[in-house]
Amino acid sequence: MTAKLKQVMLLWLEGFLEACSLHRVVILCHKSRKLLLRTGQCFLLNGLIFLGSLGVFKWFVNPALQWILPDPCAPVTFQDFCSYNGSYAFLRGGLLQLFYVFWFYPMYMLSFILSNIWYNDVAKYGFEAIEKSELRSAETFSQCDVPASVNMTNAERPSGFGGVMIDIGEQVYSILLLTFFFTEVYVVGVIPYIGKILNFLLLSWMYAYYCYEYKWNFLEIPLVKRLEFFESNWAFFAGFGSPGVLAIFFLSPLVSGALMAILFPLGQDLTNLSLPQEERGNVQVY
């Protein structure tokens, strides 16, 4: 039992360190100008524009509205003026909601749509950069990184209409899996004492899985084999997803969404440079 726990901790630490190796992303971006451009666009939209807008709202717009439309009965001498402050608070609250409805929420949706389009390009250009550079090796990117059983199944993957139907089925299943995962994250979050810990663990797995999914799509690994591989290396993936989740775990939904949109392409780049080996998959969940 002690040996098993030690192995789990080592795999978790290995995944955590892999996710923190951001200097490798810099090297990879240096190899591909297209990858650098797409990664920069993700940072510009989500970091500079979206997060910048939230910062301007928090530190300038909101205080300005507080000054122009003060709280009810703030230290005011005249009682007649105090009666107007209730209307000021209502008007200020309405203006704040307008900022959210006409700026932050549309910006969030735009960021979500564009980021998902750019993520495919990030995975593609990172994939190409690995192929064309001296970084390609047995430890970074090759079919031998993937278990032999995966390669065999991939070779037997049907072509034509059957293959298209399998692809559609896998995409539908992936969406359902994501929906179920989000629901599970929400439900376990309300469990007393251990809810936040479970919430963190599930989010770490989800972040790691979808970082690797883009690479697996390019390798054309079947969904069943992806899930088997993920389950057999659950400790590594829990560690890999931890830094990204830790960065957003205590933030508001809008801020955490923008920050995650910045971190996600970095995680994608790191998945192109690492993959847990088949022999690591001996730790099962009992």
C-alpha positions as CSV (number, residue, x, y, z in Angstrom):
1,M,0.0,0.0,0.0
2,T,2.8,2.4,0.9
3,A,4.7,1.6,-2.4
4,K,1.5,2.2,-4.3
5,L,0.9,5.5,-2.7
6,K,4.5,6.5,-3.3
7,Q,4.1,5.7,-7.0
8,V,0.9,7.7,-7.2
9,M,2.7,10.7,-5.6
10,L,5.6,10.4,-8.0
11,L,3.4,10.3,-11.0
12,W,1.4,13.3,-9.8
13,L,4.6,15.2,-9.2
14,E,5.9,14.3,-12.6
15,G,2.7,15.6,-14.2
16,F,2.8,18.8,-12.1
17,L,6.4,19.5,-13.2
18,E,5.5,18.8,-16.8
19,A,2.8,21.4,-16.7
20,C,5.1,24.0,-15.1
21,S,7.8,23.6,-17.8
22,L,6.8,26.8,-19.5
23,H,10.3,27.4,-20.8
24,R,9.7,24.6,-23.3
25,V,6.7,26.5,-24.7
26,V,9.0,29.4,-25.4
27,I,11.4,27.1,-27.3
28,L,8.5,25.6,-29.2
29,C,7.1,29.0,-30.2
30,H,10.6,30.1,-31.3
31,K,10.5,27.1,-33.8
32,S,7.1,28.2,-35.3
33,R,6.1,31.7,-36.1
34,K,2.5,30.6,-36.7
35,L,2.3,29.0,-33.3
36,L,3.7,32.2,-31.7
37,L,1.2,34.3,-33.6
38,R,-1.8,32.2,-32.5
39,T,-0.6,31.9,-28.9
40,G,-0.1,35.7,-28.9
41,Q,-3.6,36.3,-30.2
42,C,-5.0,34.2,-27.4
43,F,-3.1,36.3,-24.9
44,L,-4.1,39.6,-26.6
45,L,-7.8,38.8,-26.7
46,N,-8.2,37.1,-23.3
47,G,-5.4,38.8,-21.4
48,L,-5.1,42.3,-22.6
49,I,-8.6,43.1,-23.9
50,F,-10.9,40.9,-21.7
51,L,-8.9,40.9,-18.4
52,G,-7.9,44.5,-19.1
53,S,-11.6,45.5,-19.5
54,L,-12.4,43.8,-16.1
55,G,-9.5,45.7,-14.5
56,V,-10.7,49.0,-15.9
57,F,-14.2,48.3,-14.7
58,K,-13.0,47.3,-11.2
59,W,-10.5,50.1,-10.6
60,F,-11.9,53.0,-12.6
61,V,-15.5,52.6,-13.7
62,N,-17.0,51.2,-10.5
63,P,-15.2,53.7,-8.2
64,A,-16.3,56.6,-10.5
65,L,-19.9,55.4,-10.3
66,Q,-19.6,55.1,-6.5
67,W,-18.4,58.7,-6.4
68,I,-21.0,60.1,-8.8
69,L,-23.9,58.0,-7.4
70,P,-23.0,57.4,-3.7
71,D,-24.4,54.8,-1.4
72,P,-27.7,55.5,0.5
73,C,-27.2,57.8,3.4
74,A,-23.4,57.9,3.3
75,P,-22.1,60.6,5.7
76,V,-24.4,63.3,4.5
77,T,-25.6,66.2,6.6
78,F,-28.8,67.1,4.8
79,Q,-31.7,64.6,5.3
80,D,-33.4,65.8,2.1
81,F,-30.3,64.8,0.0
82,C,-30.2,61.4,1.8
83,S,-33.6,60.5,0.4
84,Y,-32.2,60.7,-3.2
85,N,-29.4,58.3,-2.4
86,G,-31.7,55.3,-2.6
87,S,-32.4,56.2,-6.2
88,Y,-28.7,56.7,-6.9
89,A,-27.9,53.2,-5.6
90,F,-30.6,51.7,-7.9
91,L,-29.4,53.7,-10.9
92,R,-25.8,52.7,-10.2
93,G,-26.7,49.0,-10.0
94,G,-28.6,49.3,-13.3
95,L,-25.6,50.8,-15.0
96,L,-23.3,48.1,-13.6
97,Q,-25.7,45.5,-15.0
98,L,-25.6,47.2,-18.4
99,F,-21.8,46.9,-18.4
100,Y,-22.1,43.1,-17.9
101,V,-25.0,42.6,-20.4
102,F,-23.6,44.7,-23.3
103,W,-19.8,44.3,-22.7
104,F,-18.6,41.5,-20.5
105,Y,-20.9,38.7,-21.5
106,P,-20.7,39.4,-25.2
107,M,-16.9,39.7,-24.8
108,Y,-16.9,36.4,-23.0
109,M,-18.8,34.7,-25.7
110,L,-16.6,36.2,-28.4
111,S,-13.5,35.1,-26.5
112,F,-14.9,31.6,-26.1
113,I,-15.7,31.2,-29.8
114,L,-12.4,32.6,-31.1
115,S,-10.3,30.8,-28.6
116,N,-11.8,27.5,-29.5
117,I,-11.0,28.2,-33.2
118,W,-7.5,29.3,-32.3
119,Y,-6.9,26.2,-30.1
120,N,-7.1,24.0,-33.1
121,D,-4.5,26.1,-34.8
122,V,-2.3,26.1,-31.7
123,A,-2.4,22.3,-31.7
124,K,-1.8,22.0,-35.4
125,Y,1.1,24.4,-35.5
126,G,2.7,22.9,-32.4
127,F,2.3,19.5,-33.9
128,E,4.0,20.7,-37.1
129,A,6.8,22.4,-35.2
130,I,7.6,19.2,-33.3
131,E,7.8,17.2,-36.5
132,K,10.1,19.7,-38.2
133,S,12.5,20.3,-35.4
134,E,15.2,18.4,-33.6
135,L,12.9,18.2,-30.6
136,R,11.3,15.1,-32.1
137,S,12.5,12.1,-30.1
138,A,11.2,9.0,-28.4
139,E,10.4,11.2,-25.3
140,T,8.7,14.1,-27.1
141,F,6.7,13.1,-30.1
142,S,6.3,9.9,-32.0
143,Q,3.9,7.1,-32.4
144,C,6.0,5.0,-30.0
145,D,4.9,7.4,-27.3
146,V,1.4,5.9,-27.5
147,P,0.8,2.4,-26.2
148,A,1.1,-0.4,-28.8
149,S,-2.5,-1.3,-28.3
150,V,-3.5,2.2,-29.3
151,N,-1.5,2.1,-32.5
152,M,-3.0,-1.3,-33.4
153,T,-6.5,-0.1,-32.9
154,N,-5.8,3.1,-34.8
155,A,-4.5,1.0,-37.7
156,E,-7.8,-1.0,-37.8
157,R,-9.9,2.2,-37.8
158,P,-12.5,1.9,-40.6
159,S,-12.4,4.4,-43.5
160,G,-15.2,5.8,-45.6
161,F,-18.7,6.3,-44.2
162,G,-18.1,4.0,-41.3
163,G,-15.1,6.1,-40.2
164,V,-17.2,9.3,-40.5
165,M,-20.0,7.9,-38.3
166,I,-17.4,6.8,-35.7
167,D,-16.0,10.4,-35.7
168,I,-19.4,11.9,-35.3
169,G,-20.3,9.5,-32.5
170,E,-17.0,10.2,-30.7
171,Q,-17.6,14.0,-30.9
172,V,-21.1,13.6,-29.5
173,Y,-19.8,11.3,-26.7
174,S,-17.1,13.9,-26.0
175,I,-19.7,16.7,-25.6
176,L,-21.8,14.5,-23.4
177,L,-18.7,13.6,-21.3
178,L,-17.9,17.3,-20.9
179,T,-21.5,18.1,-19.9
180,F,-21.5,15.2,-17.3
181,F,-18.1,16.4,-16.0
182,F,-19.3,20.0,-15.4
183,T,-22.4,18.7,-13.7
184,E,-20.3,16.4,-11.5
185,V,-18.0,19.3,-10.6
186,Y,-20.9,21.4,-9.6
187,V,-22.5,18.7,-7.5
188,V,-19.4,17.6,-5.6
189,G,-18.6,21.2,-4.9
190,V,-21.4,21.5,-2.4
191,I,-20.3,18.4,-0.4
192,P,-19.2,19.7,3.1
193,Y,-15.5,19.5,4.0
194,I,-14.2,17.5,1.0
195,G,-16.3,19.1,-1.7
196,K,-13.6,21.7,-2.7
197,I,-10.9,19.0,-2.8
198,L,-13.0,16.8,-5.1
199,N,-13.9,19.8,-7.1
200,F,-10.2,20.7,-7.6
201,L,-9.3,17.1,-8.5
202,L,-12.1,16.8,-11.1
203,L,-11.2,20.2,-12.7
204,S,-7.6,19.1,-12.9
205,W,-8.5,15.9,-14.7
206,M,-10.8,17.8,-17.1
207,Y,-8.2,20.5,-17.9
208,A,-5.5,17.8,-18.5
209,Y,-7.8,15.7,-20.7
210,Y,-8.9,18.5,-23.0
211,C,-5.3,19.7,-23.3
212,Y,-4.3,16.3,-24.5
213,E,-7.4,15.7,-26.6
214,Y,-6.2,18.0,-29.4
215,K,-3.0,16.0,-29.7
216,W,-4.9,12.8,-29.7
217,N,-7.2,14.1,-32.4
218,F,-4.2,14.7,-34.7
219,L,-2.9,11.2,-33.9
220,E,-6.4,9.8,-34.7
221,I,-6.5,7.8,-31.5
222,P,-10.0,6.3,-30.9
223,L,-12.0,7.7,-28.0
224,V,-12.1,4.3,-26.2
225,K,-8.3,4.1,-26.2
226,R,-8.0,7.7,-25.0
227,L,-10.2,7.0,-22.0
228,E,-8.4,3.8,-21.2
229,F,-5.0,5.5,-21.4
230,F,-6.3,8.4,-19.3
231,E,-7.7,6.1,-16.6
232,S,-4.5,4.1,-16.5
233,N,-2.4,7.3,-16.0
234,W,-4.9,9.2,-13.8
235,A,-2.2,10.3,-11.3
236,F,-0.1,11.9,-14.0
237,F,-3.0,13.7,-15.5
238,A,-4.2,14.9,-12.1
239,G,-0.8,16.5,-11.6
240,F,-0.6,17.9,-15.1
241,G,-4.0,19.7,-14.6
242,S,-3.2,21.0,-11.1
243,P,-1.2,24.2,-12.0
244,G,-3.8,25.5,-14.4
245,V,-6.7,24.9,-12.0
246,L,-4.8,26.3,-9.1
247,A,-4.3,29.6,-11.0
248,I,-8.1,30.1,-11.4
249,F,-9.6,28.2,-8.5
250,F,-10.2,31.1,-6.2
251,L,-11.2,33.7,-8.8
252,S,-14.5,34.9,-10.1
253,P,-16.1,33.1,-13.1
254,L,-15.3,35.8,-15.6
255,V,-11.7,36.3,-14.5
256,S,-11.1,32.6,-14.2
257,G,-12.5,32.0,-17.7
258,A,-10.2,34.7,-19.2
259,L,-7.2,33.4,-17.4
260,M,-7.9,29.8,-18.3
261,A,-8.2,30.9,-22.0
262,I,-4.7,32.2,-21.7
263,L,-3.3,29.1,-20.0
264,F,-4.9,26.5,-22.1
265,P,-2.8,27.0,-25.3
266,L,0.3,26.8,-23.2
267,G,-1.0,23.5,-21.8
268,Q,-1.6,22.3,-25.4
269,D,2.0,23.1,-26.4
270,L,3.3,21.2,-23.4
271,T,1.2,18.1,-24.4
272,N,3.0,18.0,-27.7
273,L,6.3,17.8,-25.8
274,S,5.3,15.1,-23.3
275,L,3.2,12.1,-22.9
276,P,3.1,9.5,-20.1
277,Q,4.7,6.3,-21.1
278,E,2.8,3.0,-21.2
279,E,4.8,1.6,-18.3
280,R,3.4,4.4,-16.1
281,G,0.0,3.0,-16.5
282,N,0.2,0.4,-13.8
283,V,-1.5,2.5,-11.1
284,Q,-5.2,1.7,-11.2
285,V,-8.0,3.1,-9.1
286,Y,-9.3,0.7,-6.6
